[in-house]
Amino acid sequence: MKNITLYTDGACSGNPGVGGWGCILDYNGKTKELSGYNKNATNNQMEITAVIEGLKALKEPCIVDIYSDSAYVVNAFLQGWVQNWVKNNWRTADKKEVKNVDLWKELLFLCEIHNVSWHKVKGHSDNEKNNRCDFLATNEISKYKLGG
């Protein structure tokens, strides 16, 4: 299996509002950048979407180290939230419906294809790749607002 490093970030102008996502795939010294937008999204939706789009870009099952500054996304896996949501029919511990279920289901499906490890990085600090993902995401918002 190939070893891939995936950096991701999502951003929103307003919450909800115009959202952007960016990701960087690193493999064997090669880098691929991806980004996109949604004209009506939340910051959390864009954080999840960045990971989804990065994983969807992989053409075969891989070993993937995912680096994100989103505690929402990373902790959902590292702290077992997702497994509990599935077990509780997509309900939170206080019996409320989990937000963004469609995105979580898609991400969970992709994580079953790949061997994924999660890493939380500090946002807007000295992580060059995370900062680049933030730029990609916010640039998508700017491009949308300027009309493409």
Protein Blocks (a to p, Z undefined) as FASTA:
>chain_A
ZZdddddddddedjaddddddddddeehiacddddddfbdcfklmmmmmmmmmmmmpcbd
cddddddfbfklmmmmmnommmmmmmnoopafkopacehklmmmmmmmmmmmpccddddd
dehilbfklmmmmmmmmmmmmmmmnoZZ
